[in-house]
Amino acid sequence: MSSLTHVQRVRMLYKTILRLHRGLPAEIQALGTSYVQDEFRRHKNCDEVAAIIFLNEWTEYTVMLAKQLGLRGPHTAKPLGKVLKDEDINKFTDEQVYQLYELMLAASGKSDKNAKDV
């Protein structure tokens, strides 16, 4: 049984994510870190149900990123990112699809007019 308080667990998860982001390429690191900071700030006072979902999702992200970065040695590293299934994309709202598109543009360094061939 964990003797850590909820606040301590959230803080530990947050700091772990920020440490993992140090292993990302610089352009992705800046984007990811600012996104994490914003998400944790926006969910600071959420209700208990939302907090459980939030922490579970970010814990899964942390585990996935640690595996992708190969923290047990470079030979264990995997390509960064995760392919989204069509069924998952179909659950997104139009606004979320647009945000995902903008994120893809920012991460790839392409402009909207150059993205036609994506």
C-alpha positions as CSV (number, residue, x, y, z in Angstrom):
1,M,0.0,0.0,0.0
2,S,1.3,3.4,-1.0
3,S,2.0,5.9,1.8
4,L,2.1,8.8,-0.7
5,T,-0.7,11.3,-0.7
6,H,-2.7,12.1,-3.9
7,V,-0.8,15.3,-4.3
8,Q,2.6,13.6,-3.9
9,R,1.6,10.9,-6.5
10,V,0.5,13.6,-9.0
11,R,3.7,15.6,-8.5
12,M,5.8,12.4,-8.9
13,L,4.0,11.5,-12.2
14,Y,4.4,15.1,-13.4
15,K,8.1,15.2,-12.7
16,T,8.7,11.8,-14.2
17,I,7.0,12.9,-17.4
18,L,9.2,16.1,-17.6
19,R,12.3,14.0,-17.0
20,L,11.3,11.6,-19.8
21,H,10.8,14.5,-22.1
22,R,14.5,15.4,-21.8
23,G,15.1,12.3,-23.9
24,L,12.9,13.6,-26.8
25,P,14.2,15.5,-29.8
26,A,14.3,19.3,-28.9
27,E,11.4,20.3,-31.1
28,I,9.1,17.6,-29.7
29,Q,10.4,18.2,-26.2
30,A,9.3,21.8,-26.1
31,L,5.9,21.1,-27.6
32,G,5.3,18.1,-25.3
33,T,6.5,19.8,-22.1
34,S,4.3,22.8,-22.6
35,Y,1.3,20.6,-23.4
36,V,2.0,18.5,-20.2
37,Q,2.3,21.7,-18.1
38,D,-1.0,23.1,-19.5
39,E,-2.9,19.8,-19.0
40,F,-1.7,19.4,-15.4
41,R,-2.5,23.0,-14.6
42,R,-6.0,22.7,-16.2
43,H,-6.8,19.6,-14.2
44,K,-5.5,20.8,-10.9
45,N,-9.0,21.2,-9.4
46,C,-11.0,18.5,-11.3
47,D,-13.4,16.2,-9.7
48,E,-12.4,12.8,-8.4
49,V,-13.7,10.7,-11.3
50,A,-11.9,13.0,-13.8
51,A,-8.7,12.8,-11.7
52,I,-8.7,9.0,-11.8
53,I,-9.1,9.0,-15.6
54,F,-6.5,11.7,-16.0
55,L,-3.9,10.0,-13.9
56,N,-4.5,6.6,-15.5
57,E,-4.0,8.1,-19.0
58,W,-0.9,10.0,-18.1
59,T,0.6,6.9,-16.3
60,E,0.0,4.9,-19.5
61,Y,1.7,7.6,-21.5
62,T,4.7,7.6,-19.1
63,V,5.1,3.8,-19.4
64,M,4.8,4.0,-23.2
65,L,7.3,6.8,-23.5
66,A,9.8,5.1,-21.2
67,K,9.6,2.0,-23.4
68,Q,10.0,4.0,-26.6
69,L,13.0,5.9,-25.2
70,G,14.7,2.7,-24.3
71,L,15.5,3.7,-20.7
72,R,17.0,0.2,-20.1
73,G,19.5,0.9,-22.8
74,P,19.5,2.1,-26.5
75,H,19.0,-1.5,-27.7
76,T,15.5,-1.4,-26.1
77,A,14.4,1.9,-27.8
78,K,11.4,1.8,-30.1
79,P,10.2,4.4,-32.6
80,L,8.5,7.4,-31.0
81,G,4.7,7.7,-31.2
82,K,1.8,5.5,-31.5
83,V,-0.4,4.8,-34.6
84,L,-4.0,5.7,-33.9
85,K,-6.6,3.2,-35.0
86,D,-9.4,4.4,-37.3
87,E,-12.0,3.5,-34.6
88,D,-10.2,5.8,-32.1
89,I,-10.0,8.7,-34.6
90,N,-13.7,8.3,-35.3
91,K,-14.4,9.0,-31.6
92,F,-12.8,12.4,-31.9
93,T,-14.8,15.6,-32.3
94,D,-14.1,17.8,-35.3
95,E,-12.2,20.2,-33.0
96,Q,-10.0,17.3,-31.7
97,V,-9.2,16.2,-35.2
98,Y,-8.2,19.7,-36.1
99,Q,-6.0,19.9,-33.0
100,L,-4.4,16.6,-33.9
101,Y,-3.7,17.9,-37.4
102,E,-2.2,21.1,-36.0
103,L,0.0,19.0,-33.6
104,M,1.1,16.9,-36.5
105,L,2.1,20.1,-38.5
106,A,4.0,21.5,-35.5
107,A,5.8,18.2,-34.8
108,S,6.8,17.7,-38.4
109,G,7.8,21.3,-39.0
110,K,5.5,21.6,-42.0
111,S,3.2,24.5,-42.8
112,D,-0.4,24.1,-43.6
113,K,0.2,24.8,-47.3
114,N,3.0,22.2,-47.5
115,A,0.9,19.6,-45.6
116,K,-1.2,18.7,-48.7
117,D,1.1,15.7,-49.3
118,V,0.8,14.3,-45.8
